[in-house]
Amino acid sequence: MSTANMQVPLYLHYSGAVKRRAPLWCARATPHVQLWVFSKHLQKKSLTLNVIFSIILFMAFGIKIFNANGTSEIFGSSVSGSHFLASGSVSLAGGATSSAISCEGMTSSNTSTVGVSAGSNVFNTPTITRGTGSFTIKNNGGSTTTFTYFAYRF
Amino acid sequence: MAFGIEGTTDSGGFLIDSNTTATEYLTVVSSGTTNAGASVTRQAGDLVFAKPTGTSSSTANRVIYDSVSSSTAVKFLHQVNHVVLRKAQSTTISGSNFGIQIKNASNVIIFDSRSATSGMKILGGKAQSAYTTAMQPNNSASVNVTSPATSFGGVSTIIHSGSPTNVYIACLGGYYDINGNFQLVVGGAYYDYSNNRILGEGYFDLDVFSPSTTFGIAPFGDIITGELVT
């Protein structure tokens, strides 16, 4: 990785509210402290922090991290990216169903935010059954097959 | 956990949440070109995206891959541009001691801005039940298909609508075996540049004994599409 690339974290643009969880010891207090930030620049080495608070009501919310040139948002409120949840392989006898495979955040219906795939190197598409916080894989074939799976959030 | 950070997208979608136990941001660690028949190396937990390198080829305008035969590589039938994403805790950081690093309650690094030099913007996803695959024109089985198949058995094959030029598909579950006796493709993607869409491609074509062709193979699972942001 080049030096230039390593400068990426220097250009952190906060264009909205950052939510901070309250400590447990003050759980009865307001659960979130909302900080509205108009702009914030961390400059190389000097780490100069320039924070301007804004009360503009229509400002955007979120975190934005830009590339080295500051031209493209690579992570933030407009570029959510993908998240790893689980991966691995499981060997199943013909007709067998796996034990529940842990998958944080999964529900039976949230296919628009949590996905999973499981395949093998034979002509055999397994049945994936989504649950709450987990899923199972069923071997629909007649012989023992190893399935590799990958679950993600987006 | 006493402290933490939670971020959402403009539309309220998930961005980052330190109050998770096994949800880790996947950052772009490499990108490049993989030639036909070659493989992209991966580590456990890596997610590989790919798209065809060209837009003019009638036979190579597709992503057909094998992600199940090897746990350390994804092999491609045709030349592709690839992007590899990796968990933040598994990325290599050198030098700088500034930026944002987010850990979960178990002290696992789930995001580190020092490794984020580019991003894969997720454009959308399709549940396994919401799409299927079919044989598409100019396939590797040399079966004559005159026009792109947008559905099979009443189920759509459309993975992405809109210009596919800069769109990558996640290589989550795919397999192919092309030989003289049969041709099998599961979980492939056909880039229909003429009609601005990406369609699922999957088939089994048997050439010996009792020649036959099977279309409409169900995909191995859900799929997502993304756009590389550099």
Interface residues (C-beta under 8 A of the other chain):
Chain A: M1 T3 N5 M6 Q7 V8 P9 L10 L12 V18 K19 R20 R21 P23 L24 W25 L42 K45 L47 A60 F61 G62 I63 I65 N67 A68 S72 E73 I74 F75 G76 S77 S78 V79 S80 G81 S82 H83 F84 L85 A86 S87 G88 S89 S102 E104 G105 T111 S112 T113 G115 V116 S117 A118 G119 S120 N121 F123 T125 P126 I128 F147 T148 Y149 F150 Y152 R153 F154
Chain B: M1 A2 F3 G4 I5 E6 G7 T8 T9 D10 G13 F14 L15 I16 N19 T20 T21 A22 T23 E24 Y25 L26 T27 V28 A44 G45 L47 D66 S67 V68 S69 S71 L85 K87 T92 S94 G95 S96 F98 G99 I100 F111 S113 R114 A116 T117 S118 G119 M120 K121 I122 G125 A127 Q128 S129 A130 A170 L172 G173 G174 Y175 L184 V186 G187 F204 I217 A218 P219 F220 G221 D222 I223 I224 G226 V229 T230
